[in-house]
Structures are given as structure tokens and as C-alpha cells.
Amino acid sequence: MTPKIDLKTEIDAYRAPRDRFRIVDVPDLTYLMIDGSGDPNTSPVFASAVAALYPLAYALKFASKRELDRDYVVMPLEGLWWADDMDAFTTSRDKSRWDWTLLMVVPPWIDDDAVARARDAVGRRSPPERLDEVRLESLCERRCVQTLHVGSFDSEGPLLQRMHEEFLPAHGLRLAGRHHEIYLSDARRVAPGKRRTILRQPVR
């Protein structure tokens, strides 16, 4: 059996310093994705998106191990976030105005056929409500600025404000994509004050 792969340890962009900013070049990666909008704390759409991603991600992992002898660690949940007015992230934190795409990285050998087979397998058991909405798609971010935030999601605002209003202008950079968060901690099991989240911003 080949060794289990953990892409978090193999991809440099999954490392970030706490409360300090780092410029990284993110490789093109393939993700499971599902879209939605509204406050993630209260929206049933958000909860149903999470409920659709995880069973499919694990079905893909088990099928890869069983059929290809290629085992890997399921990657953490991630999110792309945006709003018509980006102050909704850094200042007002008005989550009702947020749009989002939840995503999870999959290894490069996972293709549309593998996703279709995994979707069928999950569907035969107890299909999540939004299972058919999950898609396989590549994301090209390239140059990004990122940092590690430790604490509750609601306390991210000042750090993001420093990134947008101090670090980026000081380095001649500008926003060039959607705010990206990588949830290294499982929010269902880790207290808010101890959650570890990579905050990533594509720049040019």
C-alpha cells in the first residue's frame, strides 16, 4: 500500500504565521465546491452545504484507497467570501450581506467520473439535501497574502483591516479575488477562542 498523502503538509500555501502577513504563490488546485449566501451562523443553506460536502469528500477518499490504492487525508473545510461592499467583512461584519462558496481540496487524480460514482454511493444511503449541487472545479489564485488567525470568526475584522489598509498598500498590492478562509480547526469541536483559521487574500 502506498503511503497516505496529506496535502496540507505538501503544499506550502497551507502554512501561515500567526497575526503576521506572508506573501505566497498558491498552485492551481481542484476542489469540491458548493455555493450559497447569508449568515453562516443562522442560515440553513449554509448548514445544508456543509452536510453535502463532507459525505462526498469521505466517499471519494475511501473509493480512492479501495480502487486505486491511493489514500489521502481529507482536507479541511474552506470558504470563499464576498459582498458588494467589502466593508461588510472588515468593518460592519454584516453577515447577512455575505455570499460564499464552501470548498474542499481533493487530490489531482480525482476527476468528474470519480465524483459521479461517489455521489451515487452517498445517494444510495441517506442523500444530503444539496448533494447534487456539489461540483468539481479548479481554482487559480496565484499570488496571495495570508495570515493565521487564532480566535473566533467574529474577531477577524481588525486583522483583515490591517491586511487591506496597511500591508497591501505598503507593498504595492491590491485586492484581486475573493476573501478565502481555511478552517484548520473543526468548529464543531474546538472552542471559538482556540480556532485556527488561515485568512487568504489574492492580490496583484
N, C-alpha and C positions, 0 to 999 in steps of 0.2 A: 504494500500500500504506500502511495506517495505521501509525503508529509502534509499536514494540514496547513493551508495558507491563511495568513492573517494580513489582509491588505492594509490595515491601519499601521502595521509596523514596516511595510514595504514602500508605502507612498509617503514621501517627505511632507507633503501638504497636510497630513494628519497630525502634525506637531505644531504647537503654538506656545509662545511664552505667556505666562500669566500677567495680565494687565500691561503688557508691552506689545508693541506692534512689530510685525515681521512681514517683509515682502516675500512672497513665494510665487513660483510658477506651477500652477496646477495642471496636471496632464488631462487630456480628454478622457472622461470616464463614462461608463454606462450605468444607468440607474433604472430601478423601478420607480415610477412616478404616478402621483395622483393629485388632482387639483381641488381647490376649494376657496372659500372666503369666510370672513367673520372671526370673532373672538375664539381662539383655540381653547380657552378655559370653559366656555359655555356652549359652543356650537356643536350640535350633534353631527354635523357634517364632518367636523374635524375628527371626532371620535370614530366615526364610521370609516374614515380614510385610514387611520391607524389600524383599525381592525381588519382592513382589507390587505394592507401591506405585509404585516408580519406572517400570516399563514402562507402567503405566496412565497415570501423570501425563504422561509424554512423548507417549504416543499421543493424549491429549486436546489437548496443546499443538499438535502437528502437524496434527491434524484442524481445530482452530480456525483456524490460519493458512491451511490449504488451502481450507476450506469457507466460512469467514466473513471471511477477510482480517483476522483479529484475532490478532496474535501477542503472546505474553507470555513472560516469564521464568518458568521452573518454580521454584516456591517451595521453600525449604529444608525438610528433614525436621523434624518437631516431635513431641513426645510429651507425653501426659498421664500422670501417675504417681500412684499412691495405694497405701495399705496400711491394714489395720485399725488399726495403731498407727503414727502419723506419725513417731514416733521412728526408725522404720526408714529414714527419709530423712535426718534431721538428726543422729542420734547413732550408732546401730548400723550404718547403711548396709547392712543385711542385704537384699541384692538378691533373694534367693530368695523373699522375702515380698512383692515388689512386683507389682502389677497395672499394666497400661498400655494405652493406646491410641496408636498411631502415626498421624500425620495430616500432610496437606499441603494448604495453602490452594489453592483454584482460583478463577478469576475468577467474578464473579456471573452471567455468561451461560452458564456450564457447568451443564447440567441432567442429570436422570436418563437421558434419551434419549441424550445425548452420551456419558455414561459407559457405557451399554449398548453403543453402537456401538464405542467404544474398547476395551471389554472383549472384544468379538467379534474385533476386529482383532488384539489381542495373543494371544488364544486360538488364532487360526489359525496363528500362528508357533510359538512354544515357550511354552505357557502356564505361568506360575509356579504352584506348588503351591496357593497360597492366593488366587489371583486372584478367585475367586467370593465371597470373604469381604470384599473391599473394598467399602465403601458410601459414598454421598454424604450428608453430614449437616451441618446448621448448628450452630454453637456460639455461645452467648451468654455471654460472660464479664463484660462491662461494666467496672466499676472493678477495677483490679488494681494490685499493687505489683510492680515488676520491676527487675532489675539485670543488668549484663553481667558474666559470669564468664569470665576467661581462664585456661585451665589444664585439667587432666584432669578428667574427670567425677567421679573419686573425691575430688577436693579441694573439691567444692562444699559439703560439710557445714557448715563454720564460717560461711560466708556465709549459708546458709539459716537457720542457728540465729540469727544476728544479725537476719535479717528477721523471723522468727517471734517471737523472745523480746524483742527490743529495739524495732525500728522499728514494728511493728504496734501493740503496746501503747502506745507513746509517742504515736501518732497516733489512738488510739481505734478501731483497726481489728481485725477478727477474720477468721480463715480462712473462706472461703465457697465453695470449689470445689477442684478438683484441681490439684496442682502441675503447672506447664506449663513445658516446656523447648523452646527454639527453637535448632536447631543451625545456626548461621551458617557453621560450618566443616564440611567433609566429613571425617568421622572416618576415612575410608579413605585420605585423602591428607595430612592435617595431623597433625603430631606432637602427642601428648597435651598437652604443656606450652603449646602455642600455640592450642589450640582455643577458639573464641569461642562462648559459649552464653548466650542470654537466659534468665534464670530468672524466671518469672512466677507470681504467686500471686493469684487472685481474692480479693477482700476485700469486707466490708460494714462 
